Amino acid sequence: MKIAIVGAGITGVCTAYELAADGHDITVFEQHGTAALQTLYATLQESFPGAAEYTDGVPVVGPLADPRPWLNAGHGANGWAVACDCARLLADLIAERAPQADAAGYAPARFGAA
């Protein structure tokens, strides 16, 4: 069956995924050109309200709260320069390994999130 979904937020994307997995022909319409970015911001806002507005220039890497949703965001203009290091830091934290960098400076807790 052909199905149109209006809105590529988290609900629209999840619905499209589930329907496509069932074999339906899905078309998603989104007013914004960056559906993935809109979904990311919507999810971020639900998990960590206001995080998209923090502008101290330091990425946010670590657990938000129990049951441990993890965050690796806020790279801004430094994205390419710090992406690999932040990914390594996040992997170390998730695996409960001692990170190579001091994780405290990147922790969501600095914004009162944990």
N, C-alpha and C positions, 0 to 999 in steps of 0.2 A: 504494500500500500504506500502511496505517496503521502508524506506528512510534512507540513510546514510548521516550524516552531518560531515564534516571534520572541526575540530576546535571547542573547547568548550569555546571560548571567549563569550563576552556578546551577540554578534549577533548570534553565533551558538546555545547558550543555549536558547535564546528567540525564535529562529526559531524552535528548537526542541520542546519547550513547546507548541507553537501554533499548530504545526503539530500533536503532540501527543493529544492535546485537540480535534482535528478534527478526532481522531481515527486511525491515521497512526501508523505503527510499526517503531519506530525511534531507530537508533543506532548512537551514537556520538563517533567519533574517535578524540582523543587528544594526541599529542605527549608528553605532560606533564602528570605526574601521578596525579596531583592535579588540576582537571578542575575547581573546585569551587574557589580555591585560585587564579588561573589565571584570572577568571572572576572578582573576588574581586579587584585584582590589576589593571585590565583594567578599571573598573568602577571608582576606586579611582583616577587613573591617569587622566581620563577625567574630573572628578569633582574638583580635588585638585591636580594639577600637582606637582610632586615632593614629595608628602606626604609620599610615601613609603620609601624615602631615609632619612627622618628626624630621627635623632638619639639622641635626648636629653633625651630619656628614660622616658618621661612623656607621657601618652596617650593623644590623641587628641579627645576631646568630645565637640560637639556643632554644631551650624549651620555654613555652609560654606559661604553662601550668599543667597540672594533672588533668587528663590522662596523657600528658606529654605531646601536645601538638608542637612540632618543631618549626622554627622560622629561620630563613636565610634571605634577608631582604634589606632594602635601604642602601643599596650600593651607589645609587645616583651616578654622578659623572665618573666615579672611580670604578665602575663596574668591571671593566676588562682588567684593570690593574689588581683588583682584590678578589675577583670571583673564585679563582682556584684555591687561594688560601682560605677563604671563607667556607668553601665546600669541604676542604680538608678538616677545618675546625669543626664543622657540623658533623662530619663522619666520625671524628674522634669522640665527640660528645655523645653521639648516639650509641657508639660501640663501647662507651665507658672506658676509653683509653685516655691516658694523660695527653692533653693537646700540646702541640708544639708552641702555641701562642697562649697568652693569658686570656682566657675566655671571659673574664669578668668585664672587661671593657666593651665587649660586644653583646653582653647579655641583655635580653628584653627587660630584666629586672631593673635596669637603670632608669626605665620609664615607669616603674611600678607595675609591670605586667605579670610578674611571677608571684 
